[in-house]
Amino acid sequence: MKYEEIKTKIDYIVNNPIRRFKSEELKGIIERYHNNHPKSKEIFERMSRIIPGGVEHNLAFNHPFP
């Protein structure tokens, strides 16, 4: 991707309002994420019992799991 194309995309993102998902749509997205990343979910759940928040770096606040 060239600089101008990247800049155009960034400008579009920055200058448009945040799109909110409907609750049912978000539920489906999270369900697909869980189904597509079962190992990550398993590791996060295991680490949650050992490390507060399940992760020791700044990705701790990623939802549904880092």
Contacts in CASP RR format, 6 or more apart in sequence:
PFRMAT RR
TARGET T0000
AUTHOR 0000-0000-0000
METHOD contacts of the structure
MODEL  1
MKYEEIKTKIDYIVNNPIRRFKSEELKGIIERYHNNHPKSKEIFERMSRI
IPGGVEHNLAFNHPFP
21 29 0 8 1.000
30 64 0 8 1.000
33 64 0 8 1.000
34 41 0 8 1.000
34 64 0 8 1.000
40 65 0 8 1.000
40 66 0 8 1.000
41 64 0 8 1.000
41 65 0 8 1.000
44 54 0 8 1.000
44 55 0 8 1.000
44 65 0 8 1.000
44 66 0 8 1.000
45 65 0 8 1.000
47 53 0 8 1.000
47 54 0 8 1.000
47 55 0 8 1.000
48 54 0 8 1.000
53 60 0 8 1.000
54 60 0 8 1.000
54 66 0 8 1.000
55 66 0 8 1.000
59 66 0 8 1.000
60 66 0 8 1.000
END
